[in-house]
Protein backbone atom coordinates (compact mmCIF):
# COMPACT_ATOMS: atom_id res chain seq x y z
CA UNK A 1 0.00 0.00 0.00
CA UNK A 2 2.10 2.89 -1.26
CA UNK A 3 -0.35 5.62 -0.26
CA UNK A 4 -3.17 5.69 2.20
CA UNK A 5 -6.27 7.49 0.97
CA UNK A 6 -5.90 11.26 1.34
CA UNK A 7 -2.19 11.18 2.19
CA UNK A 8 0.07 12.43 -0.58
CA UNK A 9 3.38 10.88 0.43
CA UNK A 10 4.16 7.22 1.05
CA UNK A 11 3.35 5.96 4.53
CA UNK A 12 6.26 3.85 5.74
CA UNK A 13 5.25 3.21 9.33
CA UNK A 14 2.12 3.43 11.46
CA UNK A 15 2.77 4.33 15.10
CA UNK A 16 0.31 2.60 17.37
CA UNK A 17 -0.86 3.98 20.71
CA UNK A 18 -3.07 2.04 23.07
CA UNK A 19 -3.50 1.25 26.73
CA UNK A 20 -0.40 0.01 28.50
CA UNK A 21 -1.97 -3.19 29.78
CA UNK A 22 -2.24 -6.81 28.69
CA UNK A 23 -5.14 -6.18 26.31
CA UNK A 24 -3.57 -3.09 24.73
CA UNK A 25 -0.25 -4.85 24.20
CA UNK A 26 -1.99 -7.90 22.75
CA UNK A 27 -3.82 -5.70 20.24
CA UNK A 28 -0.55 -3.99 19.31
CA UNK A 29 1.39 -7.24 18.90
CA UNK A 30 -1.41 -8.78 16.81
CA UNK A 31 -1.71 -5.69 14.60
CA UNK A 32 2.06 -5.68 14.12
CA UNK A 33 1.96 -9.30 12.91
CA UNK A 34 -1.09 -8.80 10.68
CA UNK A 35 -0.22 -5.43 9.06
CA UNK A 36 2.14 -6.84 6.42
CA UNK A 37 -0.30 -9.65 5.59
CA UNK A 38 -2.99 -7.13 4.63
CA UNK A 39 -0.69 -4.72 2.81
CA UNK A 40 -0.34 -2.10 5.52
CA UNK A 41 2.93 -0.33 6.34
CA UNK A 42 5.04 -1.52 9.25
CA UNK A 43 3.34 -1.01 12.62
CA UNK A 44 5.52 0.22 15.49
CA UNK A 45 5.15 1.59 18.99
CA UNK A 46 4.93 5.36 19.50
CA UNK A 47 7.61 5.67 22.19
CA UNK A 48 7.22 9.43 22.65
CA UNK A 49 3.52 9.02 23.39
CA UNK A 50 4.11 6.00 25.63
CA UNK A 51 6.75 7.92 27.63
CA UNK A 52 4.33 10.84 27.92
CA UNK A 53 1.65 8.44 29.21
CA UNK A 54 4.05 7.24 31.93
CA UNK A 55 4.93 10.88 32.77
CA UNK A 56 1.24 11.84 32.94
CA UNK A 57 0.56 8.98 35.36
CA UNK A 58 3.33 10.33 37.62
CA UNK A 59 1.93 13.88 37.39
CA UNK A 60 -1.53 12.61 38.32
CA UNK A 61 -0.12 10.84 41.38
CA UNK A 62 -0.30 7.30 39.98
CA UNK A 63 3.30 6.44 39.06
CA UNK A 64 2.50 2.73 39.41
CA UNK A 65 -0.61 3.00 37.23
CA UNK A 66 -4.22 2.17 38.02
CA UNK A 67 -5.89 -1.10 38.93
CA UNK A 68 -8.42 -2.33 36.43
CA UNK A 69 -10.15 -5.22 34.73
CA UNK A 70 -7.42 -5.31 32.08
CA UNK A 71 -4.61 -5.70 34.62
CA UNK A 72 -3.81 -9.36 33.94
CA UNK A 73 -0.29 -10.29 32.86
CA UNK A 74 0.49 -9.81 29.16
CA UNK A 75 0.97 -12.83 26.92
CA UNK A 76 4.53 -13.98 26.38
CA UNK A 77 6.22 -11.71 23.86
CA UNK A 78 3.56 -8.97 23.79
CA UNK A 79 5.86 -6.62 25.72
CA UNK A 80 8.35 -6.98 22.86
CA UNK A 81 6.20 -4.50 20.95
CA UNK A 82 7.65 -1.73 23.12
CA UNK A 83 11.23 -0.42 22.85
CA UNK A 84 13.57 -1.83 25.51
CA UNK A 85 13.68 1.24 27.77
CA UNK A 86 9.87 1.39 27.94
CA UNK A 87 9.45 -2.38 28.12
CA UNK A 88 11.03 -2.57 31.59
CA UNK A 89 8.99 0.33 33.03
CA UNK A 90 5.73 -1.06 31.67
CA UNK A 91 6.59 -4.60 32.80
CA UNK A 92 7.05 -3.36 36.37
CA UNK A 93 3.62 -1.71 36.30
CA UNK A 94 1.96 -4.82 34.83
CA UNK A 95 3.76 -7.08 37.32
CA UNK A 96 1.94 -5.14 40.06
CA UNK A 97 -1.41 -5.89 38.39
CA UNK A 98 -1.83 -2.28 37.29
CA UNK A 99 -2.19 -0.45 33.98
CA UNK A 100 -1.98 2.94 32.29
CA UNK A 101 -4.88 3.86 30.01
CA UNK A 102 -4.20 5.93 26.90
CA UNK A 103 -6.70 8.54 28.15
CA UNK A 104 -4.21 9.54 30.86
CA UNK A 105 -2.62 12.01 28.44
CA UNK A 106 -5.32 14.66 28.24
CA UNK A 107 -4.94 17.97 26.41
CA UNK A 108 -1.99 19.22 28.50
CA UNK A 109 0.01 16.08 27.83
CA UNK A 110 -0.58 16.27 24.09
CA UNK A 111 0.32 19.96 24.03
CA UNK A 112 3.60 19.21 25.77
CA UNK A 113 4.29 16.40 23.33
CA UNK A 114 3.33 18.17 20.09
CA UNK A 115 2.99 21.82 21.05
C-alpha positions in Angstrom: 0.0 0.0 0.0 2.1 2.9 -1.3 -0.3 5.6 -0.3 -3.2 5.7 2.2 -6.3 7.5 1.0 -5.9 11.3 1.3 -2.2 11.2 2.2 0.1 12.4 -0.6 3.4 10.9 0.4 4.2 7.2 1.1 3.4 6.0 4.5 6.3 3.8 5.7 5.2 3.2 9.3 2.1 3.4 11.5 2.8 4.3 15.1 0.3 2.6 17.4 -0.9 4.0 20.7 -3.1 2.0 23.1 -3.5 1.3 26.7 -0.4 0.0 28.5 -2.0 -3.2 29.8 -2.2 -6.8 28.7 -5.1 -6.2 26.3 -3.6 -3.1 24.7 -0.2 -4.9 24.2 -2.0 -7.9 22.8 -3.8 -5.7 20.2 -0.5 -4.0 19.3 1.4 -7.2 18.9 -1.4 -8.8 16.8 -1.7 -5.7 14.6 2.1 -5.7 14.1 2.0 -9.3 12.9 -1.1 -8.8 10.7 -0.2 -5.4 9.1 2.1 -6.8 6.4 -0.3 -9.6 5.6 -3.0 -7.1 4.6 -0.7 -4.7 2.8 -0.3 -2.1 5.5 2.9 -0.3 6.3 5.0 -1.5 9.3 3.3 -1.0 12.6 5.5 0.2 15.5 5.1 1.6 19.0 4.9 5.4 19.5 7.6 5.7 22.2 7.2 9.4 22.7 3.5 9.0 23.4 4.1 6.0 25.6 6.8 7.9 27.6 4.3 10.8 27.9 1.6 8.4 29.2 4.0 7.2 31.9 4.9 10.9 32.8 1.2 11.8 32.9 0.6 9.0 35.4 3.3 10.3 37.6 1.9 13.9 37.4 -1.5 12.6 38.3 -0.1 10.8 41.4 -0.3 7.3 40.0 3.3 6.4 39.1 2.5 2.7 39.4 -0.6 3.0 37.2 -4.2 2.2 38.0 -5.9 -1.1 38.9 -8.4 -2.3 36.4 -10.1 -5.2 34.7 -7.4 -5.3 32.1 -4.6 -5.7 34.6 -3.8 -9.4 33.9 -0.3 -10.3 32.9 0.5 -9.8 29.2 1.0 -12.8 26.9 4.5 -14.0 26.4 6.2 -11.7 23.9 3.6 -9.0 23.8 5.9 -6.6 25.7 8.4 -7.0 22.9 6.2 -4.5 20.9 7.7 -1.7 23.1 11.2 -0.4 22.9 13.6 -1.8 25.5 13.7 1.2 27.8 9.9 1.4 27.9 9.5 -2.4 28.1 11.0 -2.6 31.6 9.0 0.3 33.0 5.7 -1.1 31.7 6.6 -4.6 32.8 7.0 -3.4 36.4 3.6 -1.7 36.3 2.0 -4.8 34.8 3.8 -7.1 37.3 1.9 -5.1 40.1 -1.4 -5.9 38.4 -1.8 -2.3 37.3 -2.2 -0.5 34.0 -2.0 2.9 32.3 -4.9 3.9 30.0 -4.2 5.9 26.9 -6.7 8.5 28.1 -4.2 9.5 30.9 -2.6 12.0 28.4 -5.3 14.7 28.2 -4.9 18.0 26.4 -2.0 19.2 28.5 0.0 16.1 27.8 -0.6 16.3 24.1 0.3 20.0 24.0 3.6 19.2 25.8 4.3 16.4 23.3 3.3 18.2 20.1 3.0 21.8 21.0 
